[in-house]
Structure formats: C-alpha cells, structure tokens
Amino acid sequence: MAGEVVVVIEQENGSVKRASLESLTAGARVAAELGAETTAVVCGAGAADAAAVLGAHGAATVVTLDVDPADANAAASAIAETAGPRSPTLVLLAHTNYGKDLGPRIAGLLDAPLASDCVELSVDGGSVLARRPIYAGKAVVNVASTGATLVASVRPNAIRAEERPAAGAVQAGAASAPTKGLGAVLQEIVQAAQKKLELTEADVIVSGGRGLKGPENFDMIEALANELGAAVGASRAVVDAGWRPHSDQVGQTGKTVSPQLYIAVAISGAIQHLAGMRTSKYIVAINKDPEAPIFKLADYGIVGDAFEVVPKLTEAVRELKAAHA
Ligand SMILES: Cc1cc2nc3c(=O)[nH]c(=O)nc-3n(C[C@H](O)[C@H](O)[C@H](O)COP(=O)(O)OP(=O)(O)OC[C@H]3O[C@@H](n4cnc5c(N)ncnc54)[C@H](O)[C@@H]3O)c2cc1C
C-alpha cells in the first residue's frame, strides 16, 4: 500500500479555509487512486473543532497539533515530525501565505522536493504528478518526485472543494509539538484594520488599473465589487502610485488569482499582470483602447470609457439582483 497523503490544514478558531478544503479534496482524490489513507494535520487553537468538516471532505484521520500556526518554524517541525513516520507519498498544502511559508520548510525537513502553486494533481503508474504553470503561466510542467515523497502546494480556486465523507469514523489524534530548533520568536500578529475578502480565495474579482487616474476613482470599482460580492484587485502601476495597498496587487510580483470571473478595468494587460490572473475562468476587460493587450486574453471585452461603463454595469447588476430577489 502506498504511503499516506498528508494534507496540512489552515484554520482560524475551528473554521477551515476554503483553500485547505480544496487541497484536501485534491489529496483525497490522489489517495483514492493510490489506495492510501488521507490524514489532515491542523495546528493551533480550535484545531479540534475542524475535525468534522475535514472528515466530510475526505480525511480518514485528523491530527491536531498544539502549536501556534503563525510560528512557521515550530509549525513546520511539528508537521514534519507528524508526517515523517507515515512515509507520505504526498504532503499537500494550499498555496496561501501560510502554505508558502510552511511548504519549503516541511520539504526541507522531510528531505523531499517541493512543487509549488500546482493547478492539478494526478496519479500515473503509482507516482503522483503535480501540474504547475511556469514562465509566468506561458508553459505548464508535470512534476514527479524521484524519491518517496512529494510536497506540493495547490493554487487556491484551481480545484473545487467537494464533500467526500471518509469510509469509517474519523480518527482524531493529538501530537505534541517539538520545541527544539526555533530560529525565530513570534512576538506579535498585527491584524489588518479591515477584514476584507481575500483576493486569492474570491470567486469574483474586479481589478482597477492606472487608467482610473486616481485613488478616489476606485470608489466605482468598490461599488461594482460590492454588488457582485467580489474582491477588489489592482495592477502594479496603481500600487506603485500608492493608490491601493500591495496586498491588492495581482500579477507576477503580486498575488496569483484564479477566480470564476475576473473583471479588468482600465488595465492594459502587461505580461506581468496576466501572469497573476490568466487562469481565471472568465475574463472581462473594460478598456478604451481597442488594441490593449488584455483583449487578447479576455473572454468578453468592452471597448469604452471605464467612467461610463462601470457605473452602468453596476446599475445593471443591481437591477438584475432586484429582479431576482
Ligand atoms: C519585474 C516586473 C514585475 C511586475 N509585476 C507586476 C505585477 O505583479 N502586476 C502588475 O499589474 N504589473 C506588474 N508589472 C508592471 C507591468 O509591466 C505594467 O507596467 C503594469 O501592469 C501596468 O499597469 P496598468 O495596466 O494599470 O497601467 P497602464 O499600462 O498604464 O494601462 C492603463 C490602461 O488603462 C486604459 N485606460 C486609460 N483611461 C481609460 C478609461 N477612461 N477607460 C478605460 N480604459 C482606460 C489604457 O488604454 C491602458 O490600457 C511588473 C513589471 C516588472 C518589470
């Protein structure tokens, strides 16, 4: 029987991040093909409360670790010490900030290769294949481990989370966290002033570019996003100008997003921007220049002045919602 599939789960007070349920779905599918068990590993306060939802999404075993998930060194050591003895074929994380921080540490501790930001996982002849975009999304490679274990992170929104109740009762276990080898001490976690919809997890994103001419004009982007229940993104030009925080930036040096719908308003479509959003399911571009490169990638394009188009679009969405209320 193949070694286990271990999925590292991100949670806050027992509430599991959707990106982790997506990773668990991917992991459970791989485990089913390998004939292996799926183990979910959860750190931090409230971890035990997550067991039911993890069991419903394919975890046969849930291991909780009494370690602060924000303390990456301690969390990675504890997870590696839990995963190692299970001789895992695959260790999965979500490609969130948490996963990006922990993944390389866990891979290092397990002496295993890391495939980051994967959009698909499959099994071929008993080994796990991880599919990941490279060269800013221009090419895609399949990665397999030459050793026994592969550590991989899954791009949020690339795989739909689905319920997959495990065959038997979910086994819960707790493991103690190691205290050795701490290279850093976590002193404080500063919460963002506003709890915003996380860009990488949003189903719909409305992004604005330099063509909006000033930060005040993001009000109309916010208004459209509000009607659509969307997150607001931005191009780097906008972030560099100080109109929006860096956490809003989409692209090669910002966030990689994969929503169902991405609306790019007054964004030219530079290759570095496309690198962060090209795997979106549907792309709508609003730009007054019919030659703007964004139109080459867009599924739907509106050639027009954003200052006319966006308020009309917002109104149309509002009316549609009212008609279906
Ligand atoms: C190493 C490196 C990394 C980078 N990383 C990123 C990254 O992560 N993300 C990113 O976005 N960029 C990144 N860039 C920058 C990138 O090359 C572009 O400069 C940037 O994306 C341009 O932003 P923009 O489309 O908002 O602005 P512009 O290129 O200036 O485009 C503005 C667009 O608005 C349109 N417009 C103007 N007025 C209106 C109007 N009234 N109505 C409708 N449309 C209008 C114009 O036609 C134009 O197409 C990077 C660059 C480098 C070199």
The ligand as an SDF file (V2000), in Angstrom:
LIG
                    3D

 53 58  0  0  0  0  0  0  0  0999 V2000
    9.6730   42.7090  -12.8630 C   0  0  0  0  0  0  0  0  0  0  0  0
    8.2960   43.3160  -13.0410 C   0  0  0  0  0  0  0  0  0  0  0  0
    7.2480   42.8090  -12.2970 C   0  0  0  0  0  0  0  0  0  0  0  0
    5.9660   43.3420  -12.4540 C   0  0  0  0  0  0  0  0  0  0  0  0
    4.9200   42.8160  -11.7270 N   0  0  0  0  0  0  0  0  0  0  0  0
    3.6740   43.2680  -11.9530 C   0  0  0  0  0  0  0  0  0  0  0  0
    2.5640   42.7160  -11.2630 C   0  0  0  0  0  0  0  0  0  0  0  0
    2.6900   41.8470  -10.3930 O   0  0  0  0  0  0  0  0  0  0  0  0
    1.3320   43.1870  -11.5620 N   0  0  0  0  0  0  0  0  0  0  0  0
    1.1130   44.1550  -12.4840 C   0  0  0  0  0  0  0  0  0  0  0  0
   -0.0450   44.5440  -12.6940 O   0  0  0  0  0  0  0  0  0  0  0  0
    2.1440   44.7110  -13.1430 N   0  0  0  0  0  0  0  0  0  0  0  0
    3.4140   44.3090  -12.8860 C   0  0  0  0  0  0  0  0  0  0  0  0
    4.4600   44.9000  -13.5250 N   0  0  0  0  0  0  0  0  0  0  0  0
    4.2020   46.1510  -14.2830 C   0  0  0  0  0  0  0  0  0  0  0  0
    3.6300   45.9290  -15.6680 C   0  0  0  0  0  0  0  0  0  0  0  0
    4.6850   45.7560  -16.5870 O   0  0  0  0  0  0  0  0  0  0  0  0
    2.7710   47.1440  -16.0980 C   0  0  0  0  0  0  0  0  0  0  0  0
    3.5700   48.3160  -16.0100 O   0  0  0  0  0  0  0  0  0  0  0  0
    1.5230   47.3620  -15.2580 C   0  0  0  0  0  0  0  0  0  0  0  0
    0.7870   46.1590  -15.1690 O   0  0  0  0  0  0  0  0  0  0  0  0
    0.6650   48.4230  -15.9230 C   0  0  0  0  0  0  0  0  0  0  0  0
   -0.4450   48.6960  -15.1260 O   0  0  0  0  0  0  0  0  0  0  0  0
   -1.7770   49.2460  -15.7920 P   0  0  0  0  0  0  0  0  0  0  0  0
   -2.2660   48.2830  -16.8200 O   0  0  0  0  0  0  0  0  0  0  0  0
   -2.6960   49.6130  -14.6880 O   0  0  0  0  0  0  0  0  0  0  0  0
   -1.3010   50.6220  -16.4560 O   0  0  0  0  0  0  0  0  0  0  0  0
   -1.0640   51.0180  -17.9580 P   0  0  0  0  0  0  0  0  0  0  0  0
   -0.1820   50.0710  -18.6580 O   0  0  0  0  0  0  0  0  0  0  0  0
   -0.7050   52.4510  -17.9430 O   0  0  0  0  0  0  0  0  0  0  0  0
   -2.5060   50.8450  -18.6380 O   0  0  0  0  0  0  0  0  0  0  0  0
   -3.6060   51.6520  -18.3630 C   0  0  0  0  0  0  0  0  0  0  0  0
   -4.7220   51.2120  -19.2920 C   0  0  0  0  0  0  0  0  0  0  0  0
   -5.8800   51.9560  -18.9870 O   0  0  0  0  0  0  0  0  0  0  0  0
   -6.5550   52.2560  -20.2080 C   0  0  0  0  0  0  0  0  0  0  0  0
   -7.3720   53.4220  -19.9550 N   0  0  0  0  0  0  0  0  0  0  0  0
   -6.9600   54.7100  -19.7400 C   0  0  0  0  0  0  0  0  0  0  0  0
   -8.0360   55.5020  -19.4660 N   0  0  0  0  0  0  0  0  0  0  0  0
   -9.1260   54.6910  -19.5370 C   0  0  0  0  0  0  0  0  0  0  0  0
  -10.5220   54.9060  -19.3770 C   0  0  0  0  0  0  0  0  0  0  0  0
  -11.0050   56.1160  -19.0530 N   0  0  0  0  0  0  0  0  0  0  0  0
  -11.3630   53.8590  -19.5320 N   0  0  0  0  0  0  0  0  0  0  0  0
  -10.8920   52.6300  -19.8760 C   0  0  0  0  0  0  0  0  0  0  0  0
   -9.5870   52.3720  -20.0380 N   0  0  0  0  0  0  0  0  0  0  0  0
   -8.7170   53.3890  -19.8680 C   0  0  0  0  0  0  0  0  0  0  0  0
   -5.4310   52.4850  -21.2180 C   0  0  0  0  0  0  0  0  0  0  0  0
   -5.9090   52.2730  -22.5250 O   0  0  0  0  0  0  0  0  0  0  0  0
   -4.4140   51.4400  -20.7760 C   0  0  0  0  0  0  0  0  0  0  0  0
   -4.6170   50.2210  -21.4870 O   0  0  0  0  0  0  0  0  0  0  0  0
    5.7480   44.3960  -13.3840 C   0  0  0  0  0  0  0  0  0  0  0  0
    6.8220   44.8840  -14.1450 C   0  0  0  0  0  0  0  0  0  0  0  0
    8.0800   44.3560  -13.9670 C   0  0  0  0  0  0  0  0  0  0  0  0
    9.1960   44.8910  -14.7960 C   0  0  0  0  0  0  0  0  0  0  0  0
  1  2  1  0
  2  3  1  0
  2 52  2  0
  3  4  2  0
  4  5  1  0
  4 50  1  0
  5  6  2  0
  6  7  1  0
  6 13  1  0
  7  8  2  0
  7  9  1  0
  9 10  1  0
 10 11  2  0
 10 12  1  0
 12 13  2  0
 13 14  1  0
 14 15  1  0
 14 50  1  0
 15 16  1  0
 16 17  1  0
 16 18  1  0
 18 19  1  0
 18 20  1  0
 20 21  1  0
 20 22  1  0
 22 23  1  0
 23 24  1  0
 24 25  2  0
 24 26  1  0
 24 27  1  0
 27 28  1  0
 28 29  2  0
 28 30  1  0
 28 31  1  0
 31 32  1  0
 32 33  1  0
 33 34  1  0
 33 48  1  0
 34 35  1  0
 35 36  1  0
 35 46  1  0
 36 37  1  0
 36 45  1  0
 37 38  2  0
 38 39  1  0
 39 40  1  0
 39 45  2  0
 40 41  1  0
 40 42  2  0
 42 43  1  0
 43 44  2  0
 44 45  1  0
 46 47  1  0
 46 48  1  0
 48 49  1  0
 50 51  2  0
 51 52  1  0
 52 53  1  0
M  END
$$$$
